[in-house]
Amino acid sequence: MRTGGSSRPRNLIRKGRALGTPSILLRREWLLVLLAFGLAVVAAAVIYLSRPTTLVAAVGPRDGAEANLLDVYSQALARGREDIRLKVQHFDDVRDSAKALQSGKADIAVVRPDVLLPDNGLTLAILHDEALLIVAPETHGIESFPDLSKRRLGIVERHGADIPFLTSLFGFYDLTAGAEPEAGMSLESGRVILVSLKPSEVTKAVSENRVDAVAVIAAPASKSAISTVRAVEAASVEKKVSFVAVPDGDAIVQRMPELQSTTIPAGTFGGRPKRPEEDVKTVGASYRLMARGSLSRVSVASVTQHLFEWRSRLATTAPLANQMKAPDFESTVAATSARLPNHPGAVDYFEREQQTLFERYEDYIYLFAFFGGTIGSGIAWLGQRLARKRRERVDIVLDRLLDILKEVRAATARSDLDGLVAETDDLVADVVRQARERSIDNRTVSALILAIDAVHAAIADARRILGGEDGNEAGRIRKTPLLTLHRTAAE
């Protein structure tokens, strides 16, 4: 006589479950969950890649025309909901904005190279040029920069770098800046006396012969330059002035690459006859918008594109936009290997070689396609594996039901039947759970119903033979699990 029949079915069920995976993975809904998760990942990637890129822009001085331009540009980008945004940080001086770029605290910055040139900065655009303008009464006979030897030069200082700018030029022409000589002593050859002047002091200083010429570093068409010319003109006897040229501009730039050779066009200051009568060669400095060399060329191309395409829109509130220009270069190689190199992203815009969306994310797309195919194959393999595990689990139940059928026929005691009935109930409960999960096909359900029907019929027959329940009780035992399984499969 066998004992412990009730422990066997539970072990068998545990074994069947062990052959599979957690129950949540045995449902078909898990595929939908994985699909939803994949879509969520793709959506998150799209949102991440399409969100605007925010760049920190440093500018100084706070009340300068450059700061006004960047503020207006930042607001225009925000209103247009563009893919790039600027967070403008204001500094007291252009040197401070250059330091912010060099230290990595800013992504782009307004830089004057002769003041401080960041070693990680590459040019996007020239916001405006400033030229060295030297004006003298025509009667003083000063025509060229070397003629300033043994002269007094007044300077309308607009920036702390203006005097170092001039002293660098003095060194190129073997001139030196000196102090006013003692009374009765004449100026030495090769020495220039620098006299700092306020704009309101220019006319008086020239009239009293305290200075022989006046210099200012400014944009030729700016108010500072125009007012200086008029002030010197007002102090001259014949109301005529001469514009002092700085020859050898290209040679000067070779030695001092932070400067640039420039020309003041004839007639810049108007008048009859025009002032100046001919183009005047000189040198100057530039205010540049520069970006970190490590900054994405896509972002830089976008900043440069909007800056120039919106020039007329920006100029209504920031007139400096009319003076912007692209850096001079003849080829892409020349642009990136210039004395003051240009950012590849800006060159992409100027050369009309901006990357398309596919080119921008080409590597990611290929990687996604490669790994996506691998992941898809893995999911398919997992699905097949789970399906096979489910089939194995059902096969175990069927095999066990067939074994129970044989054991019922061979049973010789009521206790054997009780254990087999309990085991059969556990198997039926397990099958019903799987049927609810819709993981069993109709043919398999039919086979399970036939097997369970056969087992219950055999148990009923065995109990009648052993003097157990009557026919009605046997029928009830046989029909109850079958009706449950039928209903569950139908659902």
C-alpha positions as CSV (number, residue, x, y, z in Angstrom):
1,M,0.0,0.0,0.0
2,R,1.4,3.4,-1.0
3,T,1.4,6.3,1.4
4,G,2.2,10.0,1.1
5,G,0.4,10.3,-2.2
6,S,-0.5,13.9,-1.5
7,S,3.1,15.1,-1.3
8,R,3.9,13.9,-4.8
9,P,1.6,16.2,-6.7
10,R,2.8,19.3,-4.9
11,N,6.4,18.3,-5.7
12,L,5.4,17.7,-9.3
13,I,3.7,21.1,-9.6
14,R,6.7,22.8,-8.0
15,K,8.9,21.0,-10.6
16,G,6.6,22.2,-13.4
17,R,6.9,25.7,-12.2
18,A,10.6,25.4,-11.8
19,L,10.9,24.4,-15.4
20,G,9.3,27.7,-16.4
21,T,10.0,31.3,-15.2
22,P,8.1,33.7,-12.9
23,S,4.4,33.6,-13.6
24,I,4.3,37.2,-14.9
25,L,6.6,36.1,-17.7
26,L,4.4,33.2,-18.6
27,R,1.6,35.5,-19.6
28,R,1.2,36.9,-23.1
29,E,0.8,40.4,-21.7
30,W,4.5,40.6,-20.9
31,L,5.1,41.1,-24.6
32,L,2.9,44.1,-24.6
33,V,4.7,45.4,-21.5
34,L,8.1,45.0,-23.3
35,L,6.7,46.7,-26.4
36,A,5.4,49.6,-24.3
37,F,8.7,49.8,-22.5
38,G,10.6,49.9,-25.8
39,L,8.3,52.7,-27.1
40,A,8.8,54.6,-23.9
41,V,12.6,54.4,-24.4
42,V,12.3,55.5,-28.0
43,A,10.0,58.4,-27.0
44,A,12.4,59.4,-24.2
45,A,15.3,59.4,-26.7
46,V,13.4,61.5,-29.2
47,I,12.5,64.0,-26.5
48,Y,16.1,64.1,-25.2
49,L,17.6,64.6,-28.7
50,S,15.0,67.2,-29.7
51,R,15.2,69.4,-26.6
52,P,17.0,72.8,-27.1
53,T,20.6,73.0,-26.2
54,T,21.3,75.8,-23.7
55,L,24.7,77.6,-24.0
56,V,26.2,80.0,-21.5
57,A,27.3,83.2,-23.2
58,A,29.7,85.6,-21.4
59,V,29.9,89.3,-22.4
60,G,31.5,92.4,-21.1
61,P,31.2,95.3,-20.3
62,R,27.7,95.1,-18.9
63,D,26.4,98.3,-20.6
64,G,28.3,97.8,-23.9
65,A,26.8,97.3,-27.4
66,E,27.9,93.7,-27.4
67,A,25.9,92.9,-24.3
68,N,22.8,94.5,-25.8
69,L,23.3,92.4,-29.0
70,L,23.5,89.1,-27.1
71,D,20.6,90.0,-24.9
72,V,18.4,90.7,-27.9
73,Y,19.7,87.6,-29.7
74,S,18.9,85.4,-26.6
75,Q,15.4,86.7,-26.5
76,A,14.9,86.1,-30.2
77,L,16.0,82.5,-29.8
78,A,13.6,81.9,-27.0
79,R,10.7,83.5,-28.8
80,G,11.4,81.4,-31.9
81,R,11.6,78.2,-29.9
82,E,14.8,77.3,-31.7
83,D,17.0,74.3,-31.1
84,I,19.6,76.5,-29.4
85,R,19.2,78.9,-26.4
86,L,21.6,81.3,-24.8
87,K,22.0,82.1,-21.1
88,V,23.8,85.4,-21.1
89,Q,26.1,86.2,-18.2
90,H,27.3,89.9,-17.9
91,F,30.8,90.9,-16.8
92,D,32.4,94.3,-16.0
93,D,35.0,94.0,-18.8
94,V,35.8,92.1,-21.9
95,R,38.8,90.6,-20.2
96,D,36.5,88.9,-17.6
97,S,34.3,87.4,-20.3
98,A,37.4,86.0,-22.0
99,K,38.5,84.5,-18.7
100,A,35.1,82.9,-18.3
101,L,35.5,81.2,-21.7
102,Q,39.1,80.1,-20.9
103,S,38.1,78.6,-17.6
104,G,35.2,76.7,-19.1
105,K,32.5,78.6,-17.2
106,A,31.1,79.8,-20.5
107,D,30.5,78.1,-23.8
108,I,30.7,81.2,-26.0
109,A,32.0,84.7,-25.1
110,V,32.7,88.1,-26.5
111,V,36.5,88.4,-26.8
112,R,38.9,91.2,-27.8
113,P,42.0,89.2,-28.7
114,D,44.5,92.0,-27.9
115,V,43.1,92.2,-24.4
116,L,43.0,88.5,-23.7
117,L,42.9,85.6,-26.1
118,P,41.6,82.4,-24.6
119,D,43.7,79.4,-25.6
120,N,40.6,77.3,-26.1
121,G,38.6,79.9,-28.1
122,L,37.7,79.6,-31.8
123,T,36.0,82.4,-33.7
124,L,32.3,82.3,-34.8
125,A,31.9,85.8,-36.0
126,I,33.5,89.2,-35.9
127,L,30.9,91.5,-34.1
128,H,32.7,94.7,-35.1
129,D,36.2,96.0,-35.8
130,E,37.9,98.9,-34.1
131,A,40.6,100.8,-35.8
132,L,43.4,103.0,-34.5
133,L,42.4,106.5,-35.7
134,I,45.0,109.3,-35.3
135,V,44.0,112.8,-36.3
136,A,46.2,115.9,-36.4
137,P,45.8,119.5,-37.7
138,E,47.0,119.5,-41.3
139,T,49.5,122.2,-40.5
140,H,51.5,119.9,-38.1
141,G,52.6,117.8,-41.0
142,I,52.1,114.4,-39.4
143,E,51.2,111.9,-42.2
144,S,52.5,108.6,-41.0
145,F,52.9,106.8,-37.6
146,P,56.8,107.2,-37.5
147,D,56.2,111.0,-37.8
148,L,55.1,110.9,-34.2
149,S,58.7,110.9,-33.0
150,K,59.4,113.9,-30.8
151,R,55.6,114.6,-30.7
152,R,52.9,114.7,-28.1
153,L,50.1,112.3,-28.7
154,G,46.8,112.7,-26.9
155,I,44.7,109.5,-26.5
156,V,41.0,109.3,-25.8
157,E,41.2,106.2,-23.7
158,R,38.1,104.0,-24.0
159,H,39.6,100.7,-22.6
160,G,42.4,99.8,-20.3
161,A,44.1,98.0,-23.2
162,D,44.3,101.1,-25.4
163,I,47.6,102.4,-24.1
164,P,49.3,98.9,-24.2
165,F,48.0,98.8,-27.8
166,L,49.8,102.0,-28.7
167,T,53.0,101.1,-26.8
168,S,53.2,97.8,-28.8
169,L,53.1,99.8,-32.0
170,F,55.8,102.2,-30.7
171,G,58.0,99.2,-30.1
172,F,57.5,98.0,-33.7
173,Y,58.7,101.4,-35.0
174,D,61.5,101.7,-32.4
175,L,59.6,104.5,-30.7
176,T,59.2,104.8,-26.9
177,A,56.5,106.4,-24.8
178,G,58.1,108.8,-22.4
179,A,57.2,111.5,-19.8
180,E,57.0,115.2,-20.4
181,P,60.6,116.6,-20.4
182,E,61.6,119.2,-17.9
183,A,61.1,122.9,-18.7
184,G,63.6,124.1,-21.4
185,M,64.5,120.7,-22.6
186,S,63.4,119.4,-26.0
187,L,62.0,115.9,-26.8
188,E,64.5,113.2,-27.7
189,S,64.3,111.6,-31.1
190,G,62.3,108.4,-31.0
191,R,60.3,109.4,-28.0
192,V,56.5,110.1,-27.9
193,I,54.7,111.8,-25.1
194,L,51.4,110.2,-24.3
195,V,48.7,112.4,-22.9
196,S,45.4,111.0,-21.7
197,L,42.4,113.0,-22.7
198,K,38.7,113.0,-22.1
199,P,36.5,113.5,-25.1
200,S,35.5,117.0,-23.9
201,E,39.2,118.0,-23.5
202,V,40.3,117.3,-27.1
203,T,39.6,120.7,-28.7
204,K,41.2,122.7,-25.9
205,A,44.3,120.4,-25.7
206,V,44.9,120.8,-29.5
207,S,44.3,124.6,-29.4
208,E,46.8,125.1,-26.6
209,N,49.4,122.9,-28.3
210,R,49.5,120.5,-25.4
211,V,49.2,117.7,-28.0
212,D,50.1,117.5,-31.6
213,A,47.7,114.7,-32.6
214,V,44.9,112.8,-31.0
215,A,44.3,109.0,-31.1
216,V,41.3,106.9,-30.4
217,I,40.6,103.2,-30.9
218,A,37.1,102.8,-32.1
219,A,34.9,101.7,-35.0
220,P,35.5,104.3,-37.8
221,A,31.7,105.0,-38.0
222,S,31.1,105.2,-34.3
223,K,30.2,108.4,-32.4
224,S,33.6,108.3,-30.5
225,A,35.6,108.4,-33.8
226,I,33.4,111.1,-35.4
227,S,33.4,113.3,-32.4
228,T,37.2,113.1,-32.1
229,V,37.7,114.1,-35.8
230,R,35.3,117.0,-35.3
231,A,37.0,118.1,-32.1
232,V,40.5,118.2,-33.7
233,E,39.1,119.9,-36.8
234,A,37.5,122.6,-34.6
235,A,40.9,123.3,-33.0
236,S,42.9,123.6,-36.3
237,V,43.4,127.0,-37.8
238,E,42.1,126.2,-41.3
239,K,39.6,123.6,-40.1
240,K,41.6,120.9,-41.9
241,V,42.9,117.7,-40.5
242,S,45.2,114.9,-41.7
243,F,44.6,111.3,-40.9
244,V,47.8,109.5,-39.8
245,A,48.4,106.2,-41.6
246,V,50.0,103.2,-40.0
247,P,52.1,101.6,-42.7
248,D,53.3,98.0,-42.8
249,G,50.0,96.7,-41.4
250,D,50.7,93.1,-42.6
251,A,54.1,93.0,-41.0
252,I,52.7,94.3,-37.8
253,V,50.1,91.6,-37.8
254,Q,52.7,88.9,-38.4
255,R,54.4,90.0,-35.2
256,M,51.2,90.7,-33.2
257,P,48.6,88.3,-34.5
258,E,46.0,89.5,-32.0
259,L,45.8,92.7,-34.1
260,Q,44.6,93.1,-37.6
261,S,45.3,95.3,-40.6
262,T,42.4,97.5,-41.5
263,T,41.5,100.4,-43.8
264,I,39.5,103.5,-43.1
265,P,37.6,104.1,-46.4
266,A,37.8,107.5,-48.0
267,G,34.9,109.8,-47.1
268,T,34.0,107.9,-43.9
269,F,33.6,111.2,-42.0
270,G,31.8,113.1,-44.8
271,G,32.4,116.7,-45.5
272,R,33.4,118.8,-48.6
273,P,36.0,117.9,-49.5
274,K,35.5,114.4,-48.2
275,R,37.3,113.2,-45.1
276,P,39.6,111.5,-45.5
277,E,40.3,112.2,-49.2
278,E,41.9,108.7,-49.7
279,D,41.8,105.3,-47.9
280,V,43.9,105.3,-44.8
281,K,45.8,102.2,-43.9
282,T,45.9,101.5,-40.2
283,V,45.7,98.6,-37.7
284,G,43.0,97.8,-35.2
285,A,41.4,95.2,-32.9
286,S,38.3,93.2,-33.2
287,Y,35.5,92.2,-30.9
288,R,34.8,88.5,-31.7
289,L,32.2,86.0,-30.7
290,M,34.3,82.9,-29.8
291,A,33.3,79.4,-28.6
292,R,35.1,76.6,-26.9
293,G,36.9,74.4,-29.3
294,S,35.3,71.3,-27.7
295,L,31.8,72.7,-28.3
296,S,29.6,70.7,-30.7
297,R,30.0,72.0,-34.3
298,V,26.3,71.4,-34.7
299,S,25.5,73.8,-31.9
300,V,28.0,76.4,-33.1
301,A,26.6,76.2,-36.7
302,S,23.1,76.8,-35.4
303,V,24.3,79.8,-33.3
304,T,26.1,81.3,-36.3
305,Q,23.2,80.6,-38.7
306,H,20.6,82.4,-36.6
307,L,22.9,85.3,-35.7
308,F,23.5,86.2,-39.4
309,E,20.1,85.3,-40.8
310,W,18.4,87.4,-38.2
311,R,20.7,90.4,-38.7
312,S,18.0,92.8,-39.9
313,R,15.6,91.7,-37.1
314,L,18.3,92.2,-34.4
315,A,19.5,95.5,-35.8
316,T,16.2,97.2,-34.9
317,T,17.1,97.1,-31.2
318,A,20.8,96.3,-31.4
319,P,22.4,98.4,-34.2
320,L,25.7,96.6,-33.7
321,A,24.2,93.7,-35.7
322,N,24.8,95.7,-38.9
323,Q,28.6,95.7,-38.3
324,M,28.8,91.9,-37.9
325,K,30.8,90.0,-40.5
326,A,32.2,86.6,-41.1
327,P,35.9,86.0,-40.5
328,D,38.0,86.2,-43.7
329,F,39.2,82.9,-45.1
330,E,39.6,81.5,-48.6
331,S,39.1,77.8,-47.8
332,T,38.1,75.5,-45.0
333,V,41.7,74.6,-44.4
334,A,42.6,78.3,-44.2
335,A,39.7,79.0,-41.8
336,T,40.8,76.4,-39.3
337,S,44.5,77.1,-39.5
338,A,44.3,80.9,-39.5
339,R,46.2,83.0,-37.0
340,L,43.0,83.3,-35.0
341,P,41.3,79.9,-36.0
342,N,37.6,79.7,-36.8
343,H,35.4,77.1,-35.2
344,P,34.6,74.2,-37.6
345,G,30.9,74.6,-36.8
346,A,30.9,78.2,-38.0
347,V,32.8,77.1,-41.1
348,D,30.1,74.5,-41.8
349,Y,27.5,77.4,-41.9
350,F,29.7,79.7,-44.0
351,E,30.5,76.9,-46.5
352,R,26.9,75.6,-46.5
353,E,28.0,72.2,-45.2
354,Q,25.8,71.9,-42.1
355,Q,25.0,68.4,-41.1
356,T,21.5,66.9,-41.7
357,L,19.7,65.1,-38.9
358,F,20.7,61.7,-40.3
359,E,24.4,62.8,-40.6
360,R,24.3,64.2,-37.1
361,Y,23.1,61.0,-35.5
362,E,24.4,58.6,-38.1
363,D,26.6,56.6,-35.7
364,Y,23.7,56.3,-33.2
365,I,21.3,55.1,-35.8
366,Y,23.7,52.4,-37.0
367,L,24.4,51.3,-33.4
368,F,20.7,51.3,-32.7
369,A,20.0,49.2,-35.8
370,F,22.8,46.8,-34.9
371,F,22.0,46.3,-31.3
372,G,18.2,46.6,-31.9
373,G,18.4,43.6,-34.2
374,T,20.4,41.7,-31.6
375,I,17.9,42.6,-28.9
376,G,15.0,41.7,-31.1
377,S,16.5,38.3,-31.8
378,G,17.0,37.9,-28.1
379,I,13.4,38.7,-27.3
380,A,12.2,36.3,-30.0
381,W,14.4,33.6,-28.5
382,L,13.1,34.3,-25.1
383,G,9.5,34.1,-26.3
384,Q,10.2,30.7,-27.9
385,R,12.0,29.6,-24.8
386,L,9.0,30.6,-22.6
387,A,6.6,28.9,-25.0
388,R,8.6,25.7,-24.9
389,K,8.7,25.9,-21.1
390,R,4.9,26.3,-21.0
391,R,4.5,23.3,-23.3
392,E,6.9,21.3,-21.1
393,R,4.9,22.2,-18.1
394,V,1.6,21.1,-19.7
395,D,3.3,17.9,-20.9
396,I,4.3,17.1,-17.3
397,V,0.7,17.5,-16.2
398,L,-0.5,15.3,-19.0
399,D,2.1,12.6,-18.3
400,R,1.3,12.7,-14.7
401,L,-2.5,12.4,-15.3
402,L,-1.8,9.3,-17.5
403,D,0.3,7.9,-14.7
404,I,-2.4,8.6,-12.2
405,L,-4.9,6.8,-14.5
406,K,-2.7,3.7,-14.3
407,E,-2.3,4.0,-10.5
408,V,-6.1,4.4,-10.0
409,R,-6.7,1.1,-11.9
410,A,-4.1,-0.6,-9.7
411,A,-5.3,0.9,-6.4
412,T,-6.3,-1.5,-3.7
413,A,-7.2,0.8,-0.8
414,R,-9.3,3.9,-0.2
415,S,-6.2,5.8,1.1
416,D,-4.5,5.4,-2.3
417,L,-7.5,6.9,-4.0
418,D,-7.7,9.9,-1.6
419,G,-4.0,10.8,-2.3
420,L,-4.6,10.5,-6.1
421,V,-7.7,12.6,-5.9
422,A,-5.9,15.4,-4.0
423,E,-3.0,15.3,-6.5
424,T,-5.5,15.4,-9.4
425,D,-7.2,18.5,-7.8
426,D,-3.8,20.2,-7.6
427,L,-3.1,19.4,-11.2
428,V,-6.5,20.7,-12.3
429,A,-6.0,23.9,-10.3
430,D,-2.6,24.5,-12.0
431,V,-4.2,23.9,-15.5
432,V,-7.0,26.3,-14.7
433,R,-4.5,29.0,-13.8
434,Q,-2.7,28.5,-17.1
435,A,-5.9,28.5,-19.0
436,R,-6.8,31.9,-17.4
437,E,-3.5,33.2,-18.6
438,R,-4.5,32.1,-22.1
439,S,-1.3,30.3,-22.6
440,I,-2.8,26.9,-23.7
441,D,-4.1,26.2,-27.2
442,N,-7.5,24.5,-27.7
443,R,-6.1,21.2,-28.7
444,T,-4.0,21.0,-25.5
445,V,-7.1,22.0,-23.4
446,S,-9.1,19.2,-25.1
447,A,-6.3,16.7,-24.3
448,L,-6.2,17.9,-20.7
449,I,-10.0,17.6,-20.3
450,L,-10.0,14.1,-21.7
451,A,-7.2,13.1,-19.4
452,I,-8.9,14.6,-16.3
453,D,-12.2,13.1,-17.4
454,A,-10.6,9.7,-17.7
455,V,-8.9,10.0,-14.3
456,H,-12.1,11.0,-12.5
457,A,-14.0,8.2,-14.2
458,A,-11.4,5.8,-13.2
459,I,-11.5,7.0,-9.6
460,A,-15.3,6.8,-9.5
461,D,-15.1,3.2,-10.8
462,A,-12.4,2.3,-8.3
463,R,-14.5,3.7,-5.4
464,R,-17.6,1.7,-6.4
465,I,-15.4,-1.4,-6.6
466,L,-13.9,-0.7,-3.2
467,G,-17.3,0.2,-1.7
468,G,-17.0,3.9,-1.7
469,E,-19.4,6.6,-3.0
470,D,-22.5,5.9,-5.1
471,G,-22.8,6.8,-8.8
472,N,-24.2,10.3,-8.2
473,E,-21.3,11.3,-6.0
474,A,-18.8,9.9,-8.5
475,G,-20.5,11.8,-11.3
476,R,-20.2,15.0,-9.2
477,I,-16.6,14.5,-8.6
478,R,-16.0,13.9,-12.3
479,K,-18.0,16.8,-13.7
480,T,-17.0,19.7,-11.4
481,P,-13.4,20.2,-12.5
482,L,-14.4,19.6,-16.2
483,L,-17.0,22.4,-16.0
484,T,-14.5,24.7,-14.5
485,L,-11.8,24.0,-17.1
486,H,-14.4,24.4,-19.9
487,R,-15.6,27.7,-18.6
488,T,-12.0,29.0,-18.1
489,A,-10.9,28.0,-21.6
490,A,-14.0,29.6,-23.1
491,E,-13.2,32.9,-21.3
